[in-house]
Amino acid sequence: AEDPGEAVVSRDTLVHDAKTRPLHVDAGVPYLPGFWRGFSPATDEIRTLVLDAKNGDSTAILRLAGHLAKHPGLVGFRGLVVPAPRSSQEHPSLLPVAGALVAFGVGGGALEAFVRVLPLTSSRTIRREGGQLPTIEAHVRTLKLRALPPVRRILVVDDVVTDGTTLWAARAVLRQRYPSAPIWTAALAWTAKP
């Protein structure tokens, strides 16, 4: 069952988070609270592997999840593992990868948490066409949370991070429902430059 409520996040919350947790995309340090990154840069080979995983290729799923599960920061994580929001509901989900992370011992369960009520063009497509990436606020306006069980901590897993706005928006929407839960983020790959 989906939560019918709109995701409403105040601009003050987003500005506060941006000021207290600045972006450090390629500095080798967390750029979001608890952020761990996988392969870099996001080469065509890695993008193909991610797409194969999203389409259910078990070898790709296990390779990506196994790689990320070995990160020292994720070893011993206990909480809910959720895929980052998709750009539209028609795009494949990372839920199989989130489930594989749980099988590798990262987290206690995996669920689809987000519903994209209005589609957004993917960041990769926008960059290829020379357009402007969506803001955090634009992402938030298009997201709803499904009904989720009570959680103590959450790990949001994204496929390829371009500038981090999808993860920031996911974190902001989750923060509204779970104000005291630590929200960690991880990516299977990230672009070389934001």
DAPE-V941923 format. One record per residue. N is the residue number from 1. RES is the residue in one letter. PHI is phi in degrees with one decimal (none if undefined). Layout:
n res phi
N RES PHI
N RES PHI
This chain:
n res phi
1 A none
2 E -94.8
3 D -77.2
4 P -75.0
5 G -70.8
6 E -72.8
7 A -80.9
8 V -119.6
9 V -128.2
10 S -71.9
11 R -61.1
12 D -59.6
13 T -61.6
14 L -64.9
15 V -65.1
16 H -59.8
17 D -61.7
18 A -65.7
19 K -75.4
20 T -88.9
21 R -134.0
22 P -65.5
23 L -77.5
24 H -133.9
25 V -65.8
26 D -120.1
27 A -93.8
28 G 77.4
29 V -122.7
30 P -57.3
31 Y -103.8
32 L -134.3
33 P -53.4
34 G 66.9
35 F -84.7
36 W -126.5
37 R -117.1
38 G -97.0
39 F -67.0
40 S -150.8
41 P -73.0
42 A -78.5
43 T -72.5
44 D -59.3
45 E -62.4
46 I -68.0
47 R -60.3
48 T -64.6
49 L -60.7
50 V -62.4
51 L -63.9
52 D -59.5
53 A -62.7
54 K -62.5
55 N -91.0
56 G 95.8
57 D -68.7
58 S -63.9
59 T -64.3
60 A -65.1
61 I -58.5
62 L -67.2
63 R -64.4
64 L -67.5
65 A -65.2
66 G -62.8
67 H -63.5
68 L -69.5
69 A -64.0
70 K -79.6
71 H -64.2
72 P -55.6
73 G -71.2
74 L -99.5
75 V -61.8
76 G 87.0
77 F -62.4
78 R -123.8
79 G 169.1
80 L -88.4
81 V -104.3
82 V -127.9
83 P -71.7
84 A -62.8
85 P -60.5
86 R -80.8
87 S -70.3
88 S -153.3
89 Q -67.7
90 E -77.0
91 H -76.6
92 P -66.3
93 S -93.6
94 L -89.6
95 L -56.5
96 P -60.9
97 V -70.7
98 A -60.2
99 G -64.1
100 A -67.3
101 L -58.6
102 V -62.3
103 A -62.5
104 F -82.6
105 G 96.9
106 V -100.2
107 G 90.6
108 G -107.2
109 G 179.6
110 A -133.2
111 L -141.5
112 E -78.8
113 A -102.9
114 F -108.2
115 V -121.7
116 R -89.5
117 V -78.9
118 L -130.5
119 P -68.7
120 L -121.2
121 T -69.6
122 S -63.8
123 S -59.8
124 R -61.8
125 T -64.7
126 I -61.3
127 R -62.5
128 R -62.6
129 E -91.3
130 G 76.9
131 G -88.6
132 Q -95.8
133 L -67.5
134 P -64.3
135 T -79.8
136 I -58.6
137 E -60.0
138 A -63.5
139 H -62.3
140 V -59.4
141 R -62.9
142 T -102.2
143 L -112.8
144 K -129.0
145 L -98.2
146 R -72.6
147 A -67.1
148 L -124.0
149 P -70.5
150 P -59.5
151 V -132.4
152 R -101.1
153 R -153.7
154 I -134.4
155 L -117.0
156 V -99.5
157 V -110.3
158 D -108.4
159 D -84.9
160 V -122.7
161 V -87.3
162 T -97.8
163 D -128.7
164 G 90.4
165 T -66.1
166 T -63.6
167 L -68.4
168 W -60.6
169 A -64.9
170 A -59.4
171 R -61.9
172 A -65.0
173 V -66.3
174 L -64.0
175 R -60.6
176 Q -63.0
177 R -85.4
178 Y -123.8
179 P -63.8
180 S -107.3
181 A -80.6
182 P -64.0
183 I -116.8
184 W -100.6
185 T -133.7
186 A -148.5
187 A -131.8
188 L -73.2
189 A -159.1
190 W -145.5
191 T -73.9
192 A -64.8
193 K -135.5
194 P -71.1
